[in-house]
Amino acid sequence: MLCKTSRIWILRRTYPWATLTITALRLTYLNGVKRNREKIRFLMAYFKIDFASVLSLMNDMIF
């Protein structure tokens, strides 16, 4: 069983990606106001990702 500090560490390391995955799955079956809230949550997590660093990491891995 994971201790509390390791769970927090995992959550912080995967925060935007885990939120994107969970909200995308929730969007498939929600409707109405709950769906709009999930869309907002999805977009907020999407814009928190630093795509410049992701692209530079991919570039370093390729070349």
Secondary structure, 3 states (H helix, E strand, C coil): CCCHHHHHHHHHHCHHHHHHHHHHHHHCCCCCHHHHHHHHHHHHHHHHCCHHHHHHHHHHHHC
